[in-house]
Amino acid sequence: MKVENTQVQMRKGILEFCILEIISRGEVYASDMLEELTAARMIVVEGTLYPLLTRLKNASLLDYNWVESTSGPPRKYYTLTETGREFLEQLRLTWSDLVASTDYIIQNKKAQQS
């Protein structure tokens, strides 16, 4: 078993959460999302991002707005819907619980080794 496979699965598991967090700040263009995810070392390609954005849109968590561009075709900017904001709040609570649980397990192991 390769650790890289597990690492990829862990990243995939939180990708949706990270995307919703980025979009929660206001209108955002897909390439800006890719930039931030890459800067955060969340390895994502367009072939992963666009289907996920479509799925989130179809679930009524996102909406988008076409904005004319002076340097090319119109751009699609994403925003959260009210349903998306509520969904994200639930994910935040779940994330906090997971971090606390994981920290507890890690700290408990360290305490037992002492």
C-alpha positions as CSV (number, residue, x, y, z in Angstrom):
1,M,0.0,0.0,0.0
2,K,1.4,3.4,-1.0
3,V,1.0,6.4,1.3
4,E,0.5,8.6,-1.7
5,N,-2.8,6.9,-2.5
6,T,-4.1,7.6,1.0
7,Q,-2.9,11.2,0.9
8,V,-4.7,11.7,-2.4
9,Q,-7.9,10.3,-0.9
10,M,-7.6,12.5,2.1
11,R,-7.2,15.6,-0.1
12,K,-10.2,14.6,-2.2
13,G,-12.3,14.2,0.9
14,I,-11.8,17.8,1.9
15,L,-11.7,19.4,-1.6
16,E,-15.4,20.2,-1.6
17,F,-15.1,21.9,1.8
18,C,-12.2,24.0,0.6
19,I,-13.9,25.0,-2.6
20,L,-17.0,26.1,-0.7
21,E,-14.8,28.1,1.8
22,I,-13.1,29.9,-1.1
23,I,-16.4,30.8,-2.7
24,S,-17.9,31.9,0.6
25,R,-15.7,35.0,0.5
26,G,-17.5,36.4,-2.6
27,E,-17.7,36.0,-6.3
28,V,-14.8,33.9,-7.5
29,Y,-13.5,32.8,-10.9
30,A,-12.5,29.1,-11.4
31,S,-8.9,29.9,-12.3
32,D,-8.6,31.9,-9.0
33,M,-9.9,28.9,-7.1
34,L,-7.3,26.7,-8.8
35,E,-4.5,29.2,-7.9
36,E,-5.5,29.2,-4.3
37,L,-5.9,25.5,-4.0
38,T,-2.5,25.0,-5.7
39,A,-0.9,27.6,-3.3
40,A,-2.4,25.6,-0.4
41,R,-0.8,22.4,-1.9
42,M,-4.2,21.0,-2.7
43,I,-3.2,19.4,-6.0
44,V,-6.2,20.0,-8.3
45,V,-6.6,20.1,-12.1
46,E,-9.3,21.7,-14.2
47,G,-10.6,18.2,-15.0
48,T,-11.4,17.7,-11.3
49,L,-12.6,21.2,-10.4
50,Y,-15.2,21.8,-13.2
51,P,-17.2,18.6,-12.6
52,L,-17.2,19.3,-8.9
53,L,-18.4,22.9,-9.5
54,T,-21.2,21.5,-11.8
55,R,-22.2,19.0,-9.1
56,L,-22.3,21.7,-6.4
57,K,-24.4,23.9,-8.8
58,N,-26.8,21.0,-9.5
59,A,-27.2,20.5,-5.7
60,S,-28.2,24.2,-5.5
61,L,-25.2,25.0,-3.3
62,L,-23.6,27.4,-5.9
63,D,-24.8,29.9,-8.4
64,Y,-22.8,31.7,-11.1
65,N,-22.9,34.9,-12.9
66,W,-21.4,35.6,-16.4
67,V,-19.2,38.7,-16.5
68,E,-18.0,40.3,-19.7
69,S,-14.2,40.3,-20.1
70,T,-12.2,42.9,-21.9
71,S,-9.5,40.3,-22.7
72,G,-11.6,37.4,-24.1
73,P,-14.8,35.6,-23.6
74,P,-17.2,36.2,-20.7
75,R,-16.1,34.7,-17.4
76,K,-18.2,32.6,-15.0
77,Y,-18.0,33.8,-11.4
78,Y,-19.3,31.5,-8.6
79,T,-21.2,32.5,-5.4
80,L,-22.8,30.5,-2.7
81,T,-26.5,30.2,-2.5
82,E,-28.3,30.4,0.9
83,T,-28.5,26.6,0.8
84,G,-24.7,26.6,0.1
85,R,-24.0,28.8,3.1
86,E,-26.0,26.6,5.4
87,F,-24.3,23.5,4.0
88,L,-20.9,25.1,4.5
89,E,-21.7,25.9,8.1
90,Q,-22.5,22.2,8.7
91,L,-19.2,21.2,7.1
92,R,-17.4,23.7,9.3
93,L,-18.9,22.1,12.4
94,T,-18.0,18.6,11.1
95,W,-14.5,19.8,10.3
96,S,-14.1,21.1,13.9
97,D,-15.3,17.8,15.3
98,L,-12.9,15.8,13.1
99,V,-9.9,18.0,14.0
100,A,-10.7,17.6,17.7
101,S,-11.2,13.9,17.4
102,T,-8.0,13.4,15.4
103,D,-6.0,15.6,17.8
104,Y,-7.4,13.6,20.8
105,I,-6.2,10.4,19.2
106,I,-2.8,11.8,18.4
107,Q,-2.3,13.3,21.8
108,N,-3.6,10.1,23.5
109,K,-0.9,8.1,21.6
110,K,1.8,10.6,22.7
111,A,0.6,10.4,26.3
112,Q,0.7,6.6,26.3
113,Q,4.3,6.6,24.9
114,S,5.5,8.9,27.7
